[in-house]
Amino acid sequence: MLSILDLEPGATAPSLESALASYVRQVAEQIGVPLDAVTHEVTDTATAYLGLSSSTAALPRRDLMLVWDERLGWSIAIEPRGNDRPPVIRRLRGHLAPPPGIVAQFVADVLDGRHNEQLSPVPAQLDRAALAAHIDAFPGRLSNTDASARGIRQ
């Protein structure tokens, strides 16, 4: 099992909290979203939010957000007004947590009007330890000390 997760025997598995903090920071850097427009949390669900400063030609007056959750992966949605539920514009298909460059390309494609018209289905329950190990493997990981020094909520 350890080899599937690219872990050496005796290696400590990363926490989902620290792995997600680093992953979301890397995605924000790739997209150019300032860290004050980024948040994440791991509670009963693991989620992340990045406020986008761009809009689409189809929705020029609506603010957009890039959101991630452990069951659905990445999607772009319209920022809600009041108590509205944010409507999802597009969902990134494929791996639940693809490399940050893939997420950045997805955002660029959607903002430029190039996208797949289909939304992906909701996947089954996942293994949080496997998810943490997967996203912790991306280069550029911050230590917990670095993350807190940069103001990233953990």
ZIUR-V380022 format. One record per pair of residues at least 24 apart in sequence whose C-alpha atoms are under 10 Angstrom apart, sorted by the first residue. I is the first residue (numbers start at 0). GAP is how many residues later the second one is. Records with the same first field share a line. If there is no record, write none. Layout:
# ZIUR-V380022
I: GAP ; GAP
This chain:
# ZIUR-V380022
0: 129
1: 128 ; 131
3: 126 ; 129 ; 130
4: 124 ; 125 ; 126 ; 127 ; 128 ; 129 ; 132
5: 124 ; 127 ; 128 ; 131
6: 126 ; 127 ; 130
11: 121
12: 116 ; 117 ; 119 ; 120 ; 123
13: 115 ; 116 ; 117 ; 118 ; 119 ; 120 ; 121 ; 122 ; 123
14: 113 ; 114 ; 116 ; 117 ; 118 ; 121
15: 25 ; 26 ; 30 ; 112 ; 113 ; 114 ; 115 ; 116 ; 117 ; 118 ; 119 ; 120
16: 24 ; 25 ; 26 ; 29 ; 115 ; 127 ; 136 ; 137
17: 24 ; 114 ; 117 ; 118 ; 123 ; 124 ; 125 ; 126 ; 129 ; 135 ; 136
18: 112 ; 113 ; 114 ; 115 ; 116 ; 117 ; 118 ; 119 ; 122 ; 123 ; 124 ; 125 ; 135
19: 26 ; 27 ; 28 ; 77 ; 111 ; 112 ; 113 ; 115 ; 116 ; 121 ; 134
20: 27 ; 114 ; 115 ; 120 ; 121 ; 122 ; 123 ; 126 ; 127 ; 131 ; 132 ; 133
21: 113 ; 114 ; 116 ; 117 ; 118 ; 119 ; 120 ; 121 ; 122 ; 124 ; 125 ; 130 ; 132
22: 25 ; 74 ; 75 ; 76 ; 77 ; 109 ; 112 ; 113 ; 114 ; 115 ; 116 ; 117 ; 118 ; 119
23: 24 ; 25 ; 26 ; 44 ; 76 ; 111 ; 128
24: 25 ; 75 ; 115 ; 116 ; 117 ; 122 ; 125 ; 127
25: 73 ; 74 ; 75 ; 78 ; 112 ; 113 ; 114 ; 115 ; 116
26: 71 ; 72 ; 73 ; 74 ; 75 ; 76 ; 77
27: 24 ; 38 ; 72 ; 75 ; 76
28: 71 ; 72 ; 75
29: 70 ; 71 ; 72 ; 73 ; 74 ; 75
30: 69 ; 70 ; 72 ; 73 ; 74 ; 75 ; 76 ; 77
31: 72
34: 115 ; 116 ; 117 ; 118
35: 114 ; 115 ; 116
36: 28
37: 27 ; 28 ; 29 ; 113 ; 114 ; 115
38: 28 ; 112 ; 113 ; 114 ; 115
39: 27 ; 28 ; 29 ; 112 ; 113 ; 114
40: 28 ; 112 ; 113
41: 27 ; 28 ; 112
44: 24 ; 25 ; 26 ; 83
45: 24 ; 25 ; 82
46: 24 ; 25 ; 26 ; 27
47: 25 ; 26
48: 25 ; 26 ; 27
49: 26
50: 25 ; 28
51: 24 ; 25 ; 26 ; 27 ; 55
53: 53 ; 54 ; 57
54: 55 ; 56 ; 57
55: 54 ; 55 ; 56 ; 57
56: 54 ; 55 ; 56
57: 53 ; 55
58: 52
63: 24 ; 25 ; 47
64: 24 ; 42
65: 24 ; 25 ; 37 ; 41
66: 24
67: 24 ; 28 ; 29
68: 27 ; 28
69: 26 ; 27 ; 53 ; 55 ; 56 ; 57 ; 58 ; 61
70: 25 ; 50 ; 51 ; 52 ; 53 ; 54 ; 55
71: 24 ; 25 ; 48 ; 49 ; 50 ; 51 ; 52
72: 24 ; 25 ; 47 ; 49 ; 50
73: 24 ; 29 ; 32 ; 33
74: 28 ; 31 ; 32 ; 44 ; 45
75: 30 ; 31 ; 34 ; 35
87: 31
88: 26 ; 28 ; 29 ; 30
89: 25 ; 26 ; 27 ; 28 ; 29 ; 30
90: 24 ; 25 ; 26 ; 27 ; 28 ; 29 ; 30
91: 24 ; 26 ; 27 ; 28
92: 25 ; 26 ; 27 ; 28
93: 26
95: 27 ; 30 ; 35 ; 38 ; 39
96: 34 ; 35 ; 37 ; 38
97: 36 ; 37 ; 40
98: 35 ; 36 ; 38 ; 39 ; 40
99: 35 ; 38 ; 39
